[in-house]
Amino acid sequence: MSLTPGQTIALGNLSRKKAGEQVDWINIADARALTDLGLAERNGGGWTITPAGVAALAHRDNPDSD
């Protein structure tokens, strides 16, 4: 799966947010695209990374892990 640079940044921010870190703002268009891909979701607390998003980010960081 190929993500745009903005989507990659947003996914990384969502990962850090899940870990409890303070993150920069998340571009809504990028977050919506991640939602369409199943990598993020929107809930009452804002945007969150999904398990598929965590896996995609891990694969991006370590592409030889297949």
N, CA, C and O atoms as a DFTB+ gen file, in Angstrom:
264 C
 N C O
     1  1       0.845      -1.164       0.000
     2  2       0.000       0.000       0.000
     3  2       0.897       1.235       0.000
     4  3       1.867       1.314       0.753
     5  1       0.565       2.167      -0.833
     6  2       1.350       3.381      -0.946
     7  2       0.586       4.542      -0.321
     8  3      -0.563       4.812      -0.673
     9  1       1.240       5.216       0.605
    10  2       0.646       6.374       1.261
    11  2       1.367       7.639       0.806
    12  3       2.556       7.611       0.488
    13  1       0.636       8.736       0.780
    14  2       1.262      10.015       0.466
    15  2       2.125      10.433       1.657
    16  3       1.967       9.901       2.756
    17  1       3.024      11.371       1.443
    18  2       3.812      11.858       2.583
    19  2       2.932      12.390       3.723
    20  3       3.225      12.147       4.893
    21  1       1.867      13.106       3.389
    22  2       0.963      13.625       4.415
    23  2       0.257      12.529       5.187
    24  3       0.100      12.621       6.404
    25  1      -0.171      11.487       4.478
    26  2      -0.827      10.361       5.136
    27  2       0.145       9.630       6.048
    28  3      -0.233       9.182       7.131
    29  1       1.383       9.509       5.621
    30  2       2.407       8.866       6.444
    31  2       2.649       9.662       7.722
    32  3       2.756       9.086       8.805
    33  1       2.734      10.973       7.598
    34  2       2.917      11.829       8.772
    35  2       1.718      11.691       9.709
    36  3       1.884      11.558      10.922
    37  1       0.518      11.724       9.147
    38  2      -0.696      11.606       9.968
    39  2      -0.741      10.258      10.679
    40  3      -1.106      10.191      11.853
    41  1      -0.378       9.193       9.990
    42  2      -0.385       7.870      10.597
    43  2       0.634       7.788      11.733
    44  3       0.354       7.210      12.783
    45  1       1.806       8.364      11.520
    46  2       2.814       8.404      12.577
    47  2       2.338       9.210      13.775
    48  3       2.562       8.819      14.921
    49  1       1.675      10.345      13.511
    50  2       1.132      11.153      14.598
    51  2       0.071      10.384      15.378
    52  3       0.020      10.465      16.605
    53  1      -0.770       9.644      14.674
    54  2      -1.802       8.859      15.355
    55  2      -1.176       7.755      16.207
    56  3      -1.680       7.435      17.284
    57  1      -0.095       7.185      15.731
    58  2       0.603       6.163      16.500
    59  2       1.180       6.758      17.784
    60  3       1.048       6.183      18.864
    61  1       1.814       7.908      17.649
    62  2       2.381       8.569      18.831
    63  2       1.282       9.031      19.788
    64  3       1.457       8.981      21.005
    65  1       0.147       9.481      19.239
    66  2      -0.994       9.882      20.069
    67  2      -1.486       8.691      20.884
    68  3      -1.781       8.818      22.072
    69  1      -1.570       7.536      20.234
    70  2      -2.013       6.320      20.929
    71  2      -1.057       5.975      22.075
    72  3      -1.483       5.443      23.099
    73  1       0.218       6.273      21.905
    74  2       1.231       5.996      22.925
    75  2       1.216       7.046      24.040
    76  3       1.988       6.955      24.994
    77  1       0.331       8.047      23.914
    78  2       0.206       9.046      24.958
    79  2       1.052      10.286      24.762
    80  3       1.110      11.146      25.640
    81  1       1.706      10.384      23.622
    82  2       2.543      11.549      23.348
    83  2       1.695      12.701      22.811
    84  3       0.627      12.493      22.236
    85  1       2.191      13.908      23.010
    86  2       1.585      15.084      22.385
    87  2       1.999      15.085      20.916
    88  3       3.163      14.849      20.592
    89  1       1.046      15.349      20.037
    90  2       1.354      15.353      18.605
    91  2       0.892      16.651      17.966
    92  3       0.048      17.369      18.503
    93  1       1.468      16.930      16.806
    94  2       1.016      18.065      16.015
    95  2      -0.406      17.785      15.532
    96  3      -0.932      16.684      15.691
    97  1      -0.994      18.789      14.954
    98  2      -2.336      18.618      14.406
    99  2      -2.321      17.573      13.295
   100  3      -1.288      17.305      12.682
   101  1      -3.479      17.001      13.057
   102  2      -3.612      15.969      12.031
   103  2      -4.479      16.528      10.909
   104  3      -5.607      16.963      11.143
   105  1      -3.953      16.512       9.709
   106  2      -4.666      17.015       8.543
   107  2      -5.921      16.180       8.326
   108  3      -5.847      14.957       8.208
   109  1      -7.068      16.840       8.274
   110  2      -8.341      16.132       8.154
   111  2      -8.417      15.321       6.866
   112  3      -8.887      14.184       6.880
   113  1      -7.967      15.884       5.771
   114  2      -8.015      15.153       4.493
   115  2      -7.175      13.877       4.571
   116  3      -7.588      12.824       4.085
   117  1      -5.991      13.978       5.187
   118  2      -5.150      12.792       5.329
   119  2      -5.808      11.776       6.261
   120  3      -5.795      10.577       5.983
   121  1      -6.377      12.250       7.355
   122  2      -7.037      11.347       8.299
   123  2      -8.238      10.655       7.653
   124  3      -8.471       9.468       7.882
   125  1      -8.990      11.390       6.857
   126  2     -10.135      10.775       6.161
   127  2      -9.666       9.719       5.163
   128  3     -10.284       8.662       5.032
   129  1      -8.580      10.008       4.466
   130  2      -8.042       9.020       3.522
   131  2      -7.589       7.770       4.275
   132  3      -7.816       6.649       3.819
   133  1      -6.947       7.966       5.433
   134  2      -6.536       6.810       6.247
   135  2      -7.746       6.021       6.717
   136  3      -7.700       4.793       6.789
   137  1      -8.833       6.724       7.038
   138  2     -10.072       6.046       7.436
   139  2     -10.614       5.218       6.287
   140  3     -11.029       4.075       6.484
   141  1     -10.614       5.784       5.089
   142  2     -11.076       5.046       3.906
   143  2     -10.253       3.791       3.667
   144  3     -10.764       2.793       3.159
   145  1      -8.973       3.844       4.037
   146  2      -8.087       2.690       3.869
   147  2      -8.164       1.717       5.046
   148  3      -7.551       0.651       5.014
   149  1      -8.920       2.087       6.084
   150  2      -9.043       1.230       7.263
   151  2      -7.884       1.367       8.236
   152  3      -7.731       0.540       9.135
   153  1      -7.065       2.404       8.069
   154  2      -5.884       2.576       8.907
   155  2      -6.134       3.497      10.102
   156  3      -5.320       3.562      11.023
   157  1      -7.256       4.202      10.080
   158  2      -7.631       5.104      11.168
   159  2      -9.144       5.089      11.289
   160  3      -9.854       4.620      10.400
   161  1      -9.625       5.619      12.421
   162  2     -11.058       5.764      12.598
   163  2     -11.323       7.026      13.404
   164  3     -10.450       7.523      14.116
   165  1     -12.524       7.526      13.280
   166  2     -12.927       8.733      14.001
   167  2     -13.906       8.319      15.082
   168  3     -14.874       7.606      14.819
   169  1     -13.647       8.773      16.303
   170  2     -14.577       8.514      17.388
   171  2     -14.736       9.791      18.203
   172  3     -14.247      10.845      17.794
   173  1     -15.395       9.718      19.321
   174  2     -15.652      10.898      20.136
   175  2     -14.391      11.595      20.625
   176  3     -14.422      12.786      20.935
   177  1     -13.288      10.868      20.697
   178  2     -12.031      11.443      21.160
   179  2     -11.151      11.947      20.040
   180  3     -10.023      12.375      20.283
   181  1     -11.645      11.903      18.826
   182  2     -10.859      12.342      17.678
   183  2     -10.445      11.163      16.818
   184  3     -11.078      10.108      16.846
   185  1      -9.390      11.347      16.062
   186  2      -8.889      10.312      15.172
   187  2      -8.023       9.337      15.960
   188  3      -7.248       9.743      16.826
   189  1      -8.157       8.060      15.659
   190  2      -7.319       7.037      16.290
   191  2      -6.795       6.087      15.226
   192  3      -7.416       5.893      14.181
   193  1      -5.663       5.509      15.508
   194  2      -5.070       4.527      14.602
   195  2      -5.740       3.171      14.864
   196  3      -6.047       2.837      16.008
   197  1      -5.959       2.408      13.820
   198  2      -6.536       1.076      13.945
   199  2      -5.410       0.036      13.998
   200  3      -4.255       0.355      13.713
   201  1      -5.747      -1.200      14.361
   202  2      -4.718      -2.248      14.304
   203  2      -4.092      -2.375      12.909
   204  3      -2.896      -2.639      12.784
   205  1      -4.895      -2.189      11.874
   206  2      -4.351      -2.239      10.510
   207  2      -3.381      -1.085      10.275
   208  3      -2.388      -1.243       9.564
   209  1      -3.660       0.068      10.865
   210  2      -2.756       1.210      10.758
   211  2      -1.441       0.952      11.465
   212  3      -0.376       1.308      10.960
   213  1      -1.516       0.332      12.636
   214  2      -0.301      -0.024      13.377
   215  2       0.544      -0.980      12.541
   216  3       1.761      -0.826      12.441
   217  1      -0.121      -1.974      11.939
   218  2       0.597      -2.953      11.113
   219  2       1.209      -2.291       9.877
   220  3       2.340      -2.599       9.503
   221  1       0.466      -1.388       9.249
   222  2       0.987      -0.706       8.057
   223  2       2.194       0.154       8.406
   224  3       3.160       0.215       7.645
   225  1       2.138       0.814       9.549
   226  2       3.255       1.642       9.978
   227  2       4.467       0.773      10.308
   228  3       5.596       1.130       9.971
   229  1       4.241      -0.357      10.961
   230  2       5.341      -1.273      11.282
   231  2       5.966      -1.826      10.008
   232  3       7.187      -1.950       9.912
   233  1       5.134      -2.156       9.037
   234  2       5.642      -2.678       7.768
   235  2       6.437      -1.597       7.032
   236  3       7.463      -1.880       6.413
   237  1       5.950      -0.360       7.107
   238  2       6.660       0.738       6.444
   239  2       8.021       0.963       7.085
   240  3       8.996       1.259       6.393
   241  1       8.089       0.825       8.408
   242  2       9.349       1.016       9.121
   243  2      10.304      -0.161       8.924
   244  3      11.517      -0.004       9.064
   245  1       9.762      -1.341       8.599
   246  2      10.577      -2.536       8.433
   247  2      10.033      -3.358       7.260
   248  3       9.439      -4.414       7.475
   249  1      10.227      -2.887       6.026
   250  2       9.611      -3.545       4.858
   251  2      10.118      -4.970       4.608
   252  3       9.465      -5.726       3.888
   253  1      11.247      -5.351       5.174
   254  2      11.770      -6.700       4.958
   255  2      11.186      -7.716       5.942
   256  3      11.656      -8.853       6.001
   257  1      10.172      -7.324       6.713
   258  2       9.634      -8.205       7.744
   259  2       8.642      -9.222       7.201
   260  3       8.089     -10.002       7.975
   261  1       8.399      -9.239       5.892
   262  2       7.452     -10.205       5.309
   263  2       7.963     -11.617       5.355
   264  3       7.280     -12.536       4.903
